[in-house]
């Protein structure tokens, strides 16, 4: 790594973390003041609530901090005449934009990686703390379809991955063939393990000599592969998001069940592609920024750059919400604007 690249990255990361921490704490502070009467009285739960809200704030402030960090770093280098000195040392614009772009791209990929984990459920956990004084919220009276099975859960705890009072109706076309009841079911190794099972067989009767229905009792029964509790809970609690890994599983699962997956697809597109607006917007802003401050009002230009960033972010966020509600296709609302921004950034990088 060259010396000027190391210098730019260090300054950029310093400004990024200062802005990111400030925006995150501001978000948490405003939320605590707004919901002070609704959050739990326990100090431990209040700390947990603030922590989860801070994690939830990352979804909003991280992309903005990535761009704002570049703006502050760039105009700081103009003010101290460092930028013009680098140009005078025969360092090209392309060489100077690379540290900004690569660093922002690494931060974006790290954020996308976080959304593959339980980090994506921070908002759900904070909402559960506010409503139920508990991280986990048990869903009740779930009725879902899985291939030729209709499954009823009296109570589901997605965090513990345990369901209570489970009833499964197996059908052949429109005929009921089997009813399976279990007092408790646990999700282990991508399968549900039913305990204390009662199986009622309903055979097809063609004559009086045929055997009638019979009841079979089994201690344990393994079935319902890849029927993940988190997927079921988030279909029930439709206002919450899925992690990337759970979203991919849900998309595969419900696509085979002929279920509308527009919300799941919009959530996945938002988590996978939306964050990339930040590094590519950095390239566009970099090539539109002045090289020196002698002929420009730097405060006005920096403010206009921040305003453009907020407009782009809010516009993309609005389109993602429209896609989640099924108003616009996810490919048009989320993927197309990002591809367009990538094309504009590539044009500036290749032509300027």
N, C-alpha and C positions, 0 to 999 in steps of 0.2 A: 504494500500500500504506500502510495506517495505521500509526502509530508503534507501537501495542501489538502489532500483527500482526508487524511486523518484529522487535520485541524477543522475542516468543515463538518465532518461527522460528529466530532466531540461537541462543537458549538450547537449543532442542530439537535443532538440528543439532549443536551442540557436545557435548551429552550423548550423542546418538546415535553420533557418531564415536568418542568415548572408549570407550563400551560395546562398539561393534562391533570396534574394533581390539583391545581387551582379550580379548574372546571368541575372535576369530579367532586371535590369537597363542597363547592358551591351548590351543585345538584343535590347532594345529600343534605346539606344544611337547609335548603329551601323545602325539601320534602319532609324533613323532620318538623320544621315549623308549621307546615301545612297540615300534617297528619298527627300532630302532637297528641290530640285527644283520642286518637284511634289506636295508637301503638300500645303494646303491652306495658304494664306497670313494672314488670321485672326488669332489673338493670341488665341481666344477662341477655334477655330477649331483645331489649332495646339495642344493645351492642350488635347482636346478630342481625337485627333489622337494618341497622345502619350499614353493616358490612355487605349484606345482600343488595341493598340499594346502591351502594358504591360500585358493586360488580355490575349491576344493571345499568348504571350510568355510563359504563365503559362503552356500551353499544352506541351511545350518542356522542360522547365527547372524544373518543379515541380518533375517529376519522377527522374530526375538526381539528384536534390538537396536532395531528400529523401535518396538515396544511398550514395551520397557524404557526407552528414551529418553524417551517420553512420560510414563511413571510418575515417573521421576526429576525431570523438568522440572516436572511438575504439583505434586508434593509439595514440591519446592524453592520454588515460588512460594507455597505455603501457609505454609511455615516462615518465609519472609521477609515475610509479610503482603502480598505483591504482588497475589495473587489477590483478596483481599477488597477491596483498594483499587481494583482494576479494576471489580469489581462495584459498589462505591460510586460509581464514575464513570459509572454507567448503561450499562456494557458488558454485553451479554447473554451468556448461556451459549452460545447459538448462534454468536455472533461470536467467542467464545474457542476454541471447538472447531474452527472452520474452519482456522486456521493449522496445527494438529496434523494434521487429516485431509488437507488438501491436500498438505502436505510429505511425509507418509507415503505418500500415493498416488503422488506423483512418484518417490519412492525405489523403490516397488514396481514401477512401470512401467519404471524404469531397469533394475531387476534382471531383469524379464521380457525386456527388450531384449537383455540380456547372454546370455540363454539361446537367443537366435537365432543366436549366433555359436559359434566354437570353444570359448568359455568352458565350454559344457556338457560338454565332453570332458575337463575337468581331472582328474576321478577316473580315467578310463581312462589318461591319460598318466602319472599318478603310479603307478598299478598296473603299467604297462609298465616304468617305470624300476626299480621294486622287483623285478620278476620277471626282466626281460630286459636291464636296463641300457640301455634304448633307449626313446625316446618312442613310436615306432611298433612295433606288433606285427603281423607278417605272419600272416595266416590261411592255413591250408593245407587242401586237399581240400574245397573248397566245391562243393556240388551244389545248384543252384537252378532254379526254373522261371520262365519269362518268356513268357506267352502260349502259343504253340505250340512253344516252344524249351525244351530242357533244357540247362543250362549248367554246365560243370565247370571250376573253376579249381584248378590244381595249387597255386598260391601267389598270394596277393593282398596287396599293400601299400596299405592305404587312405589313408595319409598322402601317398604319392607318386602315388596313383591309377594304379597299374600292376599288371597281372596277368600271370602267366607260365604257359605251357603250357595254353592255353585250348582246350576242346573244346565244340562246340555241336551238339546233336542236334535237328534240325528234324523234326517229325512232322505228319502229317495224320490226325486222329483217332487211330488206334492204329498207323498205318503210318509207319515211318521213311522219310523222303524225302531227307534230306541230312545229311552230317556235315562240319562245318567245324572245322578245326584251325589254331591259330596259335601261334607260339612266344612272342609277346608282344602285349599289348593295353594301350592307354593311353586313359584317359577324358578326352576333350577336347570342350568345348562340348556337354555333355549326350549325347554319343555315345561309343561305344567304337570306337577305331581299331585294327583287327587288322592285324598285320604278318606277312609271310612266311606267307601263308594257303594252305592246301590244302583244296579243296572236293571231297568225294566225293558224286556224285549217284547216287541209287538210284531209277531210274524204275520205274513199274508195268509189269510184264511180262504181256502178254495172249497173245502168240504167240512162236514161235521167231524171227520176223523182226524183232521189236522190238529196239531198241538196249539193250545192257546198261549196267551202271554205268560211269561215266567219272570221271576225276579232273581237276580244274581247279586250276591254280596262279595265285594272285593276289598281287601285292606288298602291296597295302593294301586293306582292306575296312571300310566304315563301317556299323555296325549297333548294335542294343540301345540305343534312345533312353531317357533318364532312368533307366537302370539304374545308380544311383549306387553307387560302391564303399563309401562310408561306411554306406549303408543295408544292403548285403550283409554287411559286417563286423560290424555291430551285431546283425544277426539271428543271425549265427554266435556272436558273443560276447554272449550274451543277458543277462549280468549288467550290461552298461553301458547308459547312457541315450543318447538321441538329442537333438540340438538341436531347437528348435521347427521351424525350416525343414526340416531333414532328416526330422523326425517327420511333418510334413504330407505331404511327398513319399512317405515310406514308407507312410503310411496310404492315400494314393491308389493307389499302385502295387500293394500287396499286397491291397487290397480287390478289385481286378479279377482277382486270381489265386485268389480263394476261400481265402485264408489267414487264420487266426485273428489278428486285429489287436488283441486286448484289451490286451496289454502296451503296444503302441505308443500306443493311445488313452489308457491310464492315465498313461503318461509325459507325453503332451501335456496332459492335464487337470491333472496335478500342476504342470507348469511354467507353464501359463496361468492357472489359477484359484486354486491353493493359496496363492500369496503374498498374495492379496487379503484373507486373514483378518486380517492385521495392521492395515491402516487402519480396517477396520470394527470390529474388536475395540477399537481405541482409542476410538471413539465410545461404545461400550457402557460401557467402564471409566470414561470421562470423566463420564458422567451418573450413574454409581453412586458416584463419589468424593465425599467430604465437601468442603464449601466452606471450612471453617476447621478448625484443629487443636485448638481449645479443649476440645471434648467427645469427642475420639477419640484413641486411641493410634495415632499416625501410623506408627510403625514396624511395628505389627501390620497395619494396613490396607494399607500399601505391600507388605509381604511377602505378604499374601493376594492382592493384585493380581498379583504376580509368579508366585505359585503357580497362579492361575487361567490366566494366560497359558501357562505350561508345560503345564498339563492340556489346554487347547484345542489347542495346537501338537502335542503328542504324540498326542492322539486323532485329529486330522486326518492326521498322518503315518502312524499305524497303519492307518487306513482306506485311505490311498493305496497302502500296501504290499499290502493285501488285494486291492485292485483290480488292481494289477500282476500278482498271481498268479492272477487270474481268479476269485477267490472271490466278489467282489461287483462288480456293474456299476460302471463309472467314474462314470456319471451319479449313482448313488446314494451312492457312497463319497466322492466328491470334490466334485462340482458341487452336490448338494443341501445339504450342510452349509454351504457358502459362501453359497448363496442364502438359507438360513435365517438365517445371521449378518447378511447384508445387510438382511433384513427386520426383525430385532431392532434393528439400528442405526437404520434408518429410523423405526421406532416411537418409540424414545427421542428422536430428533431432532425429530420432528413433534409429539409429545405432551408433552414435558417443557419 
